[in-house]
Amino acid sequence: MSTTHSTSEGCRLPYTVVGGQKSHRGLLNRPSFSIVVLNRGGKFDRDTAFQRLSAWEPAEILSIEIGTSSYDVEHLASRFTHVRFVLLDRRVSAGEQVNLGIAEALGSVVLVLWNDYEIAGLPKAVLTSEAPLCSVPVLRGERNQILPSLIAPAFYQQRLQVLPLQPPSEPVPSIVAFDYVGLYHREQYQRVGGYDRSIVSPHWQKLEFGFRAHMWGYRIMVEPHLRLSCAQTPPPEDTTPDQSYLRFYLKTLALRFTGDTGYLPLSKFFMVVLRAQTGPLRAWRLFQEAREWVHRHRFSFRQDARRVTELWDVDS
């Protein structure tokens, strides 16, 4: 057992790792892939689940655990020596868990899924260094129905809408990774900075990451040959425009692009004052934090959110 800390941007999240070996990190001279398992409610046969995942021959499996008993983990670690269990003593957002799993991963690409998902198709052709930032799988639900894992953005009467669509038979862009599930390119993910831990709402956390990725010139693509199935329909998300929405808004929709840099206009502060529920002083701090972040990353932007949406082909 060893204890270490994550290296995600702005995060010093303590965790304990049980099982597995990291001593061979420098020996991986060829592209390889890891699997990161996120855990949520329900009883699952973990032995069978790890056996099925192992059949796809990943370099390793990492299971992100919150509040799991040490006895269960040590028992599983003794049976599956290529599985590492990352133990957190407090609940954090799914995005933070993805950040942690990818930071710990050995593979050049990392398949992130929940414990109630199974892999139905994982061709070697998608496990390449030329993969996009995230390849979103085609998902089948508990009744074998295809889930709308293609998410497209659109503006209607100056308001952002996200449209869940059926994925077609060829690769097409998606604004987010549905349910956080996908095959992430580890190096690109780290360059983008991962999911924003200060945005606690899953809906706005995923949208901020997705818009940032596209505004910075990266790709999130639905890959029809990557196929997963889930034992239960993913839970619905709260889309309320709360404090998480304000952080999303300031880092994406409010941002302007000059042709070579991104910036956050001072005029956007008034929208924050109108929508924030904590008073003008707290609103100013929130605005200043976002403005400093945008300025720090100003040369990473290739377009703004409006341009991303205008170029989208929702009929693809």
PEPEGI-V152738 format. One record per residue. N is the residue number from 0. RES is the residue in one letter. OMEGA is omega in whole degrees, 0 to 359 (NA if undefined). Layout:
n:N res:RES omega:OMEGA
n:N res:RES omega:OMEGA
This chain:
n:0 res:M omega:178
n:1 res:S omega:179
n:2 res:T omega:179
n:3 res:T omega:181
n:4 res:H omega:179
n:5 res:S omega:178
n:6 res:T omega:179
n:7 res:S omega:184
n:8 res:E omega:175
n:9 res:G omega:186
n:10 res:C omega:172
n:11 res:R omega:187
n:12 res:L omega:180
n:13 res:P omega:178
n:14 res:Y omega:179
n:15 res:T omega:179
n:16 res:V omega:179
n:17 res:V omega:174
n:18 res:G omega:177
n:19 res:G omega:180
n:20 res:Q omega:174
n:21 res:K omega:185
n:22 res:S omega:182
n:23 res:H omega:181
n:24 res:R omega:183
n:25 res:G omega:182
n:26 res:L omega:182
n:27 res:L omega:184
n:28 res:N omega:180
n:29 res:R omega:178
n:30 res:P omega:180
n:31 res:S omega:180
n:32 res:F omega:176
n:33 res:S omega:174
n:34 res:I omega:175
n:35 res:V omega:181
n:36 res:V omega:172
n:37 res:L omega:186
n:38 res:N omega:174
n:39 res:R omega:191
n:40 res:G omega:181
n:41 res:G omega:179
n:42 res:K omega:182
n:43 res:F omega:176
n:44 res:D omega:187
n:45 res:R omega:177
n:46 res:D omega:180
n:47 res:T omega:181
n:48 res:A omega:180
n:49 res:F omega:177
n:50 res:Q omega:181
n:51 res:R omega:178
n:52 res:L omega:181
n:53 res:S omega:181
n:54 res:A omega:179
n:55 res:W omega:173
n:56 res:E omega:173
n:57 res:P omega:174
n:58 res:A omega:181
n:59 res:E omega:171
n:60 res:I omega:174
n:61 res:L omega:178
n:62 res:S omega:181
n:63 res:I omega:188
n:64 res:E omega:175
n:65 res:I omega:176
n:66 res:G omega:178
n:67 res:T omega:180
n:68 res:S omega:181
n:69 res:S omega:180
n:70 res:Y omega:179
n:71 res:D omega:182
n:72 res:V omega:181
n:73 res:E omega:177
n:74 res:H omega:180
n:75 res:L omega:181
n:76 res:A omega:179
n:77 res:S omega:180
n:78 res:R omega:184
n:79 res:F omega:187
n:80 res:T omega:179
n:81 res:H omega:179
n:82 res:V omega:174
n:83 res:R omega:181
n:84 res:F omega:182
n:85 res:V omega:189
n:86 res:L omega:175
n:87 res:L omega:181
n:88 res:D omega:176
n:89 res:R omega:182
n:90 res:R omega:176
n:91 res:V omega:182
n:92 res:S omega:178
n:93 res:A omega:178
n:94 res:G omega:176
n:95 res:E omega:178
n:96 res:Q omega:177
n:97 res:V omega:177
n:98 res:N omega:183
n:99 res:L omega:180
n:100 res:G omega:181
n:101 res:I omega:177
n:102 res:A omega:181
n:103 res:E omega:190
n:104 res:A omega:175
n:105 res:L omega:189
n:106 res:G omega:176
n:107 res:S omega:170
n:108 res:V omega:188
n:109 res:V omega:176
n:110 res:L omega:179
n:111 res:V omega:177
n:112 res:L omega:177
n:113 res:W omega:183
n:114 res:N omega:177
n:115 res:D omega:176
n:116 res:Y omega:172
n:117 res:E omega:177
n:118 res:I omega:178
n:119 res:A omega:179
n:120 res:G omega:181
n:121 res:L omega:181
n:122 res:P omega:181
n:123 res:K omega:182
n:124 res:A omega:181
n:125 res:V omega:181
n:126 res:L omega:185
n:127 res:T omega:178
n:128 res:S omega:178
n:129 res:E omega:181
n:130 res:A omega:176
n:131 res:P omega:177
n:132 res:L omega:177
n:133 res:C omega:172
n:134 res:S omega:182
n:135 res:V omega:183
n:136 res:P omega:165
n:137 res:V omega:188
n:138 res:L omega:173
n:139 res:R omega:183
n:140 res:G omega:186
n:141 res:E omega:177
n:142 res:R omega:178
n:143 res:N omega:178
n:144 res:Q omega:177
n:145 res:I omega:180
n:146 res:L omega:180
n:147 res:P omega:185
n:148 res:S omega:174
n:149 res:L omega:181
n:150 res:I omega:182
n:151 res:A omega:177
n:152 res:P omega:176
n:153 res:A omega:174
n:154 res:F omega:177
n:155 res:Y omega:183
n:156 res:Q omega:177
n:157 res:Q omega:180
n:158 res:R omega:179
n:159 res:L omega:172
n:160 res:Q omega:173
n:161 res:V omega:187
n:162 res:L omega:175
n:163 res:P omega:186
n:164 res:L omega:173
n:165 res:Q omega:180
n:166 res:P omega:178
n:167 res:P omega:185
n:168 res:S omega:177
n:169 res:E omega:180
n:170 res:P omega:178
n:171 res:V omega:180
n:172 res:P omega:173
n:173 res:S omega:182
n:174 res:I omega:180
n:175 res:V omega:169
n:176 res:A omega:183
n:177 res:F omega:177
n:178 res:D omega:183
n:179 res:Y omega:188
n:180 res:V omega:177
n:181 res:G omega:177
n:182 res:L omega:186
n:183 res:Y omega:173
n:184 res:H omega:191
n:185 res:R omega:183
n:186 res:E omega:179
n:187 res:Q omega:180
n:188 res:Y omega:180
n:189 res:Q omega:178
n:190 res:R omega:179
n:191 res:V omega:178
n:192 res:G omega:177
n:193 res:G omega:179
n:194 res:Y omega:182
n:195 res:D omega:182
n:196 res:R omega:180
n:197 res:S omega:176
n:198 res:I omega:188
n:199 res:V omega:179
n:200 res:S omega:179
n:201 res:P omega:182
n:202 res:H omega:183
n:203 res:W omega:177
n:204 res:Q omega:179
n:205 res:K omega:180
n:206 res:L omega:179
n:207 res:E omega:178
n:208 res:F omega:182
n:209 res:G omega:177
n:210 res:F omega:179
n:211 res:R omega:180
n:212 res:A omega:182
n:213 res:H omega:179
n:214 res:M omega:179
n:215 res:W omega:176
n:216 res:G omega:178
n:217 res:Y omega:184
n:218 res:R omega:167
n:219 res:I omega:189
n:220 res:M omega:168
n:221 res:V omega:181
n:222 res:E omega:186
n:223 res:P omega:180
n:224 res:H omega:174
n:225 res:L omega:188
n:226 res:R omega:178
n:227 res:L omega:174
n:228 res:S omega:181
n:229 res:C omega:183
n:230 res:A omega:178
n:231 res:Q omega:182
n:232 res:T omega:179
n:233 res:P omega:182
n:234 res:P omega:179
n:235 res:P omega:182
n:236 res:E omega:175
n:237 res:D omega:182
n:238 res:T omega:180
n:239 res:T omega:178
n:240 res:P omega:184
n:241 res:D omega:179
n:242 res:Q omega:176
n:243 res:S omega:178
n:244 res:Y omega:180
n:245 res:L omega:177
n:246 res:R omega:176
n:247 res:F omega:182
n:248 res:Y omega:184
n:249 res:L omega:182
n:250 res:K omega:185
n:251 res:T omega:189
n:252 res:L omega:182
n:253 res:A omega:185
n:254 res:L omega:176
n:255 res:R omega:183
n:256 res:F omega:185
n:257 res:T omega:185
n:258 res:G omega:175
n:259 res:D omega:179
n:260 res:T omega:173
n:261 res:G omega:178
n:262 res:Y omega:179
n:263 res:L omega:183
n:264 res:P omega:179
n:265 res:L omega:181
n:266 res:S omega:181
n:267 res:K omega:179
n:268 res:F omega:184
n:269 res:F omega:176
n:270 res:M omega:180
n:271 res:V omega:178
n:272 res:V omega:181
n:273 res:L omega:186
n:274 res:R omega:183
n:275 res:A omega:182
n:276 res:Q omega:186
n:277 res:T omega:179
n:278 res:G omega:186
n:279 res:P omega:181
n:280 res:L omega:178
n:281 res:R omega:178
n:282 res:A omega:179
n:283 res:W omega:178
n:284 res:R omega:179
n:285 res:L omega:180
n:286 res:F omega:181
n:287 res:Q omega:177
n:288 res:E omega:180
n:289 res:A omega:181
n:290 res:R omega:177
n:291 res:E omega:179
n:292 res:W omega:180
n:293 res:V omega:181
n:294 res:H omega:181
n:295 res:R omega:183
n:296 res:H omega:189
n:297 res:R omega:182
n:298 res:F omega:178
n:299 res:S omega:186
n:300 res:F omega:176
n:301 res:R omega:179
n:302 res:Q omega:177
n:303 res:D omega:186
n:304 res:A omega:179
n:305 res:R omega:179
n:306 res:R omega:177
n:307 res:V omega:184
n:308 res:T omega:180
n:309 res:E omega:182
n:310 res:L omega:185
n:311 res:W omega:176
n:312 res:D omega:184
n:313 res:V omega:179
n:314 res:D omega:183
n:315 res:S omega:NA
